[in-house]
Amino acid sequence: MFSKLSMKIPELNEQIETIIKNKEIQYEISERNPEYTSIVNEPFFLSLDSILRVITSKTEIYELPPDDLFDLINANNEVLQKALKIEANLSLRSKEVFSLQEILKIVNGLYINKLDSVENVKKIIQYFAEETVFIQQKKEKNLCDNLNNFYKFLVDTLGKMPINNHFNFYKTLH
């Protein structure tokens, strides 16, 4: 994952180190199984989540010409598949994997309708970046306001598209 993304994202290593040093990655240990009291795969989890945090929260990495943006989105799709395998194999659950999955679904909806501009992709990334911050800070009102604003953006951008056979607005929102 890292090598694939490092070719497309400048200073990826420094961004990952900053995320880890600033302790931006939070995790909890499930209470379902009292046998486990600490995260066994912490280095893998922190590495995975830090890489994913860069691509789900840093809007500046998407300021690219259209062809390069498309290449980065394709790389993100590959990273998502690898992240899902790592999650399954190491029994980890990452919000960032879920966020990346949702981002790629929405970007695909934009792409199908030829709305996958840098500005639109950055708005999607900004929403998920703010969502992460509000969850960590336990700011439920801000989280709801952010979701409402994002929904309005999606309705304004995708909801007014002429109906075609390849795109279902409500399915994209789901």
Backbone as a ProteinNet text record, in pm:
[ID]
protein_1_A
[PRIMARY]
MFSKLSMKIPELNEQIETIIKNKEIQYEISERNPEYTSIVNEPFFLSLDSILRVITSKTEIYELPPDDLFDLINANNEVLQKALKIEANLSLRSKEVFSLQEILKIVNGLYINKLDSVENVKKIIQYFAEETVFIQQKKEKNLCDNLNNFYKFLVDTLGKMPINNHFNFYKTLH
[TERTIARY]
82.6	0	86.9	183.9	267.2	342.2	402.8	482.3	394.6	275	181.4	144.4	111.5	69	184.5	301.2	414	456.5	423	452.5	356.5	242.7	139.6	121.4	161.6	141.6	277.1	307.5	436	444.5	560.9	588.5	490.7	452.6	360.2	417.7	543.6	605.4	598.7	630.3	625.9	483	385.5	246.5	203.5	245.9	213.3	280.2	408.5	479.9	413.5	369.2	302.4	173.4	96.3	-29.3	-1.8	99.8	131.8	188.3	280.3	340.6	237.7	140.7	38.1	-74.8	-60.3	-159.4	-300.7	-308.9	-438.6	-522.3	-459.2	-530.2	-577.1	-707.6	-764.4	-820.9	-814.1	-872.8	-926	-1010.8	-1062.8	-1057.9	-1053.8	-1050.3	-1190.8	-1241.9	-1376.8	-1389.8	-1500.4	-1526.4	-1601.7	-1624.7	-1698.2	-1622.2	-1490.6	-1409.5	-1313.4	-1344.6	-1261.8	-1120.4	-1093.7	-961	-858.1	-903.4	-812.5	-824.2	-711.8	-712.5	-624.6	-558.6	-478.5	-482.9	-448.4	-447.6	-317.9	-331.5	-216.6	-143.7	-218.8	-162.7	-152.1	-116.8	-113.5	-25	96.5	178	111.6	49.6	-18.8	-138.9	-212.7	-330.3	-292	-190.9	-148	-95.3	-20.6	31.6	-82	-170	-284.3	-369.1	-407.9	-495.1	-427.8	-298.9	-227.6	-222.1	-193.5	-192.8	-331.4	-431.4	-568.1	-612.6	-567.2	-603.7	-552.9	-434.8	-381	-474.7	-518.4	-600.7	-747.7	-791.9	-931.6	-948.2	-837.8	-849.7	-769.3	-676.5	-588.7	-634.4	-711.9	-766.5	-658.4	-546.6	-442	-380.8	-386.8	-327.8	-412.4	-534.6	-624	-619.8	-535.3	-519.1	-428	-486.1	-410.2	-479.6	-404.3	-467.9	-561.4	-663.9	-763.2	-704.5	-605.6	-548.5	-480.4	-407.7	-340.6	-441.4	-550.4	-656.3	-716.7	-741.5	-796.5	-701.5	-570.8	-470.6	-470.4	-481.5	-485.1	-610.6	-723.7	-848.6	-834.3	-774.1	-750.2	-657.3	-553.2	-462.1	-538.1	-627	-708.1	-795.9	-847.6	-927.3	-843.1	-720.8	-631	-596.1	-570.9	-539.5	-657.1	-778.1	-897	-903.4	-880.3	-885.4	-781.6	-662.6	-557.7	-591.8	-647.1	-683.8	-794.2	-889	-995.1	-938.4	-840	-776.2	-699.6	-627.2	-552.6	-648.5	-757	-857.4	-908.6	-941.9	-995.9	-891.7	-770	-665.6	-620.2	-619.2	-570.4	-682.7	-806	-923.9	-921.6	-893.1	-895.3	-1018.7	-1069.9	-1180.5	-1141	-1137.3	-1090.6	-1199.2	-1225.5	-1318.3	-1266.4	-1135.5	-1076.4	-1099.7	-1103.4	-1134.7	-1277.6	-1368.1	-1508	-1520.3	-1449.2	-1453.3	-1403.8	-1292.9	-1239.1	-1338.8	-1404.2	-1503.6	-1615.8	-1664	-1772.1	-1726.1	-1605.7	-1551.5	-1548.5	-1499.3	-1486.7	-1622.8	-1722.8	-1857.8	-1911.5	-1892.9	-1944.6	-1867.3	-1735.7	-1654.7	-1695	-1725.8	-1772.3	-1903.6	-1993.8	-2118	-2091.1	-1992.4	-1954.2	-1894.1	-1808.7	-1741.1	-1841.7	-1935.9	-2036.8	-2111.6	-2131.6	-2206.7	-2117.6	-1989	-1891.4	-1886.5	-1893.5	-1887.2	-1767.3	-1670.8	-1557.6	-1446.2	-1482.8	-1384.4	-1301.6	-1188.4	-1102.2	-1180.5	-1257.2	-1333.2	-1434	-1505.7	-1604.4	-1537.9	-1427.7	-1355.9	-1304.3	-1251.8	-1201.7	-1314.1	-1435	-1548.7	-1583	-1575.3	-1602	-1496.5	-1370.3	-1261.1	-1274.6	-1309.7	-1324.9	-1432.8	-1542.9	-1649.2	-1596.1	-1527.4	-1478.5	-1368.9	-1288.7	-1186	-1252	-1353.5	-1423.9	-1499.4	-1557.2	-1628.7	-1535.8	-1417.1	-1319.5	-1286.4	-1262.4	-1229.7	-1346	-1467.7	-1584.6	-1610.8	-1587.2	-1604.1	-1501.6	-1376	-1271.3	-1296.8	-1349.9	-1376.1	-1512.9	-1587.9	-1721.4	-1814.3	-1810.7	-1894.9	-2010.3	-2113.7	-2225.8	-2300.5	-2320.3	-2392.5	-2316.9	-2186.5	-2105	-2109.1	-2108.6	-2114.5	-2244.4	-2355.1	-2485.5	-2490.8	-2440.8	-2438.5	-2352.9	-2239.6	-2150	-2220.3	-2289.4	-2362.6	-2471.4	-2542.4	-2647.8	-2590.8	-2478.9	-2415.6	-2367.5	-2314.3	-2266.5	-2383.6	-2492.1	-2611.3	-2660.4	-2661.8	-2703.5	-2610.7	-2480.1	-2383.8	-2415.7	-2442.9	-2473	-2602.1	-2704	-2830.6	-2809.5	-2737.7	-2712.5	-2629.6	-2535	-2443.8	-2501.4	-2551.5	-2596.2	-2747.5	-2821.8	-2966.8	-3037.6	-2973	-3037.6	-2993.3	-2925	-2878.6	-2997.8	-2991.8	-3097.6	-3096.3	-3210.8	-3221.5	-3160.5	-3074.3	-3019.2	-3020.9	-2994.5	-3004.1	-2887.9	-2779.4	-2658.8	-2642.2	-2727.1	-2703.2	-2831	-2820.4	-2932.2	-2886.6	-2938.2	-2895.8	-2914	-3027.8	-3054.6	-2969.6	-2940.3	-2852.4	-2711	-2666.5	-2535.3	-2531	-2638.4	-2642.6	-2646.9	-2698.9	-2709.3	-2573.6
-118.7	0	125	125.4	243.9	274.1	173.1	197.4	246.9	193.6	236.4	383.8	420.4	557.1	656.4	612	704.9	756.6	684.5	732.9	843.5	851.1	946.8	1060.8	1038.5	1138.1	1186.6	1313.7	1366.8	1363.5	1330.1	1331.8	1243.9	1132.2	1041.5	994.3	957.3	908	1012.5	1137.4	1244.6	1266.2	1256.5	1273.3	1161.4	1039.3	924.5	940.6	977.8	998.3	1105.7	1213.7	1321	1271	1194.4	1140.2	1051.1	966.3	875.2	953.4	1046.2	1123.7	1209.2	1264	1347.6	1265.5	1134	1041.9	1071	1092.5	1120	994	879.5	752.9	706.2	691.5	640.5	502.4	419.7	287.5	243.5	145.1	88.4	-62.7	-125	-270.3	-317.5	-407.6	-457.4	-524.5	-498.5	-560.8	-692.7	-732.9	-856.6	-979.6	-970.1	-1083.1	-1035.9	-1063.2	-1014.1	-1072	-1173.4	-1232.8	-1135.1	-1044.9	-949.6	-813.8	-763.9	-635.2	-531.3	-570.3	-474.8	-514.3	-421	-448.4	-520.8	-639.9	-723.9	-670.6	-623.6	-581.2	-429.1	-364.7	-218.2	-157.8	-205.7	-144.5	-152.9	-266.5	-281.2	-187.6	-180.4	-94.8	51.3	97.7	236.8	267.5	175.2	195.3	201.7	104.8	100.5	225.6	259.1	373.7	504.9	517.1	639.9	658.2	550.6	558.3	596.4	530.2	558.7	698.8	744.4	879.5	985	962.6	1057.8	1065.7	951.1	954.9	984.7	976	1009	1145.2	1214.1	1340.7	1457.3	1431.8	1538.6	1583.3	1690.4	1736.7	1781.3	1829.8	1883.8	1778.3	1651.8	1549.7	1526.9	1578.9	1561.7	1679.8	1776.1	1891.1	1849.7	1776.7	1714.9	1739.6	1730.1	1731.3	1609.8	1618.1	1508.7	1369.1	1352.1	1217.8	1166.4	1253.7	1213.6	1186	1264	1240.1	1102.1	1068.4	937.1	826.2	845.9	746.8	730.6	841.4	834.9	762.7	789.7	720.6	570.9	533.6	390.8	329.6	402	352.8	337.1	430.3	420.5	296.1	261	138	15.2	12.3	-99.1	-103.1	12.7	21.5	-28.3	7.9	-38.4	-190.5	-254.3	-400.8	-463.1	-407.5	-459	-432.8	-317.1	-283.1	-375.9	-408.7	-501	-639.1	-682.5	-812.2	-808.3	-699.5	-686.2	-685.6	-611.2	-608.7	-748.5	-822.2	-956.9	-1050.3	-1044.7	-1136.2	-1107.2	-981	-944.5	-911.8	-932.3	-903.4	-760.4	-667.3	-525.2	-462.5	-357	-281.9	-135.3	-76.2	60.6	149.3	261	359	412.7	423	478.2	387.2	257	165.1	189.5	201.2	229.1	363.9	464.3	596.6	589.4	519.9	507.5	436.9	335.3	262.7	357.8	439	533.5	642	693.1	795.5	742.1	621.4	564.7	538.2	502	485	617.4	722.6	853.8	907.7	893.1	938.3	862.2	734.7	657.6	715.1	753.8	818.3	948.6	1023.6	1146.9	1115	1014.3	976.2	933.1	850.3	801.6	918.2	1023.4	1138.6	1254.2	1223.8	1323.2	1446.3	1422.3	1529.4	1512.8	1431.4	1398.5	1502.9	1627.3	1735.6	1734.1	1799.5	1809.9	1873.9	1978.5	2047.6	1954.8	1875.9	1784	1675	1621	1518.1	1578	1699	1763.9	1788.2	1820.2	1839.2	1708.2	1599.1	1467.7	1436.9	1457.4	1430.5	1521.1	1646.8	1741.7	1695.3	1645.1	1593.4	1481.9	1385.4	1272.5	1314.3	1412	1464.4	1528.5	1610.4	1676.6	1574.9	1475.9	1371.2	1304.2	1270.6	1205.2	1293.6	1421.2	1514.6	1525.9	1542.1	1557.2	1431	1314.8	1189.8	1183.6	1216.1	1211.9	1312.4	1428.4	1533	1518.2	1416.8	1389.3	1510.4	1572.5	1688.8	1643.3	1588.2	1530.3	1632.7	1752.7	1856.4	1891.6	1910.9	1942.1	1826.2	1705.7	1586.9	1585.8	1616.5	1621.2	1734.9	1851.4	1965.2	1932.1	1868.9	1830.3	1733	1635.2	1538.4	1608.5	1699.7	1774	1854.8	1922.3	1999.5	1908.8	1793.8	1699.8	1645.3	1614.9	1566.3	1672.1	1798.5	1906.9	1914.4	1899.6	1899	1785.6	1666.8	1552.8	1574.7	1627.5	1654.8	1760	1866.6	1972.7	1922.6	1835.5	1789.2	1673.4	1572.1	1450.5	1441.3	1502	1486.2	1551.7	1645.5	1717.6	1668	1555.9	1498.6	1443.3	1451.7	1386.8	1236.4	1179.7	1037.1	955.8	863.3	771.5	630.9	534.7	394.3	347	423.8	378.4	434.4	525.9	592.6	600.4	561.1	570.4	657.9	779	876.6	821.6	765.3	718	595.9	512.9	399.3	448.1	552.1	609.7	664.9	729.5	783.9	675.1	561.9	451.9	394
0	0	0	91	105.2	-23.4	-82.6	-203.4	-317.5	-328.4	-433.6	-414.4	-292.6	-265	-263.7	-220.3	-211	-347.8	-453.3	-588.6	-629.9	-563.7	-602.7	-502.4	-377.6	-272.1	-222.6	-245.1	-197.4	-44.4	5.6	149.7	230.1	173.4	241.7	374	375.6	498.2	609.8	576.7	676.7	729.3	640.5	682.1	776.3	746.4	832	968.9	968.4	1094.8	1180.3	1117.4	1190.5	1254.7	1181.1	1234.6	1355.2	1345.6	1456.2	1575.1	1550	1658.8	1732.9	1658.5	1720	1782.4	1776.6	1833.8	1783.1	1652.5	1590	1573.6	1579.9	1564.1	1700.8	1713.2	1837.7	1811	1912.1	1898.4	2034	2028.5	2152.4	2141.6	2254.9	2260.9	2295.1	2215.2	2234.5	2370.2	2435.5	2565.1	2549.9	2425.7	2402	2448.8	2442.2	2483.6	2592.4	2718.8	2829.8	2832.4	2750.4	2744.7	2687.6	2599	2535.6	2602.3	2651.9	2722.1	2653	2544.5	2468.7	2321.7	2236.6	2092.9	2058.1	2005.3	1974.6	1850.8	1755	1627.1	1616.4	1727	1728.8	1619.4	1596.2	1490.1	1352.3	1323.4	1195.5	1188.2	1297.7	1300.6	1283	1358	1346.9	1206.5	1149.4	1013.9	912.7	919.6	828.3	841.1	962.2	982.7	944.8	967.3	931.6	779.8	708.5	562	512.2	565.3	522.7	563.5	679.3	724.9	626.9	571.3	472.9	352.7	300.8	178.8	205.4	330.8	359.9	426	455.5	528.9	472	385.7	335.7	197	192	64.1	-33	18.8	-69.6	-161.8	-122.9	-210.3	-335.3	-337.3	-451.7	-548.1	-521.5	-611.4	-726.8	-819.1	-928.4	-1062.2	-1170.3	-1302.7	-1314.5	-1399.7	-1409.1	-1425.3	-1511.1	-1530.9	-1404.2	-1335.8	-1211.6	-1100.6	-1098.8	-1000.7	-1022.7	-1147.1	-1180.9	-1137.1	-1158.4	-1115.7	-963.6	-891.1	-744.8	-696.5	-757.6	-720.9	-747	-858.6	-886.6	-782.7	-745.2	-640.7	-509.2	-479.8	-357.5	-359.3	-476.2	-488	-456.2	-506.1	-475.7	-327.2	-270.3	-127.1	-44.6	-84.8	-12.1	-10.7	-123.4	-128.4	-36.1	-35	53.7	200.2	228.3	366.4	417.6	332.5	372.4	404.4	327.5	354.7	486.6	510.2	636	753.6	740.7	848	878.8	775.4	794.2	854.5	803.7	850.9	992.8	1032.9	1166.4	1264.9	1223.2	1307.3	1360.1	1270.8	1304.6	1241.5	1300.8	1243.4	1244	1126.5	1112.2	1053.7	1117.6	1064.2	931.1	919.1	797.4	676.7	697.3	587.1	541.6	638.5	605.8	534.2	582.1	518.1	374.3	353	217.2	126.7	178.8	101.4	57.9	150.6	121.1	24.2	44.5	-45.2	-188	-204.8	-339.1	-403.7	-324.9	-379.5	-432	-353.7	-393.3	-513.3	-512	-625.9	-751.7	-738.1	-852.4	-906.9	-816.4	-859.9	-933.8	-885.9	-955.4	-1092.4	-1094.6	-1219.4	-1326	-1288.3	-1382.7	-1446.4	-1368.6	-1417.7	-1461.6	-1480.1	-1527	-1436.6	-1306.1	-1206.7	-1114.1	-1154.3	-1068.1	-1077.4	-1054.3	-1056.4	-928.5	-933.2	-815.4	-699.9	-730.1	-624.4	-557.6	-636	-579	-495.1	-544.2	-468.2	-337.2	-341.8	-220.3	-119.9	-166.3	-74.8	-3.5	-76.3	-16.3	90.1	55.9	150.1	272.4	250.3	361.8	458.9	404.7	492.3	582.3	523.1	601.6	700	662.1	753.7	875.6	850.3	960.8	1045.7	982.3	1055.8	1156.9	1112.8	1200.8	1321.2	1296.1	1404.5	1502.4	1451.1	1538.2	1620.6	1563.8	1638.8	1751.6	1719.6	1822.4	1934.4	1897.8	1997.5	2063.7	2020.5	2073.8	2059.8	1944.1	1913.6	1825.2	1890.1	1817.4	1733.4	1785.6	1710.5	1582.9	1595	1476.6	1377.4	1428.7	1343.8	1263.6	1329.9	1262.1	1160.2	1197.3	1104.5	981.9	1005.6	896.1	801.7	857.7	775.5	695.4	758	689.3	572.4	594.4	487.8	374.3	410.3	309.4	227.6	295	224.9	125.6	168.5	78.6	-42.6	-19.2	-129.8	-227.2	-174.8	-261.5	-339.8	-273.5	-342.5	-450.6	-415.8	-513.8	-630.7	-604.1	-708.4	-788.2	-719.9	-787.1	-805.6	-715.3	-714.6	-830.3	-894	-1002.8	-1140	-1140.1	-1266.7	-1344.4	-1478	-1556.3	-1526.6	-1521.5	-1489.2	-1603.3	-1567	-1666.3	-1609.9	-1691.9	-1651.7	-1566.2	-1560.2	-1492.1	-1351.8	-1312	-1183.8	-1102.8	-978	-885.7	-768.4	-762.1	-660.6	-520.2	-490.1	-355.2	-319	-417.9	-391.6	-361.1	-428.8	-401.1	-259.8	-216.1	-80.4	25.2	-10.1	85.5	103.2
[MASK]
++++++++++++++++++++++++++++++++++++++++++++++++++++++++++++++++++++++++++++++++++++++++++++++++++++++++++++++++++++++++++++++++++++++++++++++++++++++++++++++++++++++++++++++

